């Protein structure tokens, strides 16, 4: 169990990538089904930036 604690410390470092962490957390909370849609949304973001923000919300 003590080994697991140090690993949690590494998570904050990964949080440095807030864009990915934020999206990953949103999909996890919504459900795995949305996880597949999230990937499509990311593709749309590059094509339609204005349509991405409302979809992510």
Protein Blocks (a to p, Z undefined) as FASTA:
>chain_A
ZZmmmmmmmmmmmmmmmmlmmmmmmmmmnomklmmmmmmmmmmmmmmmmlmmmmmZZ
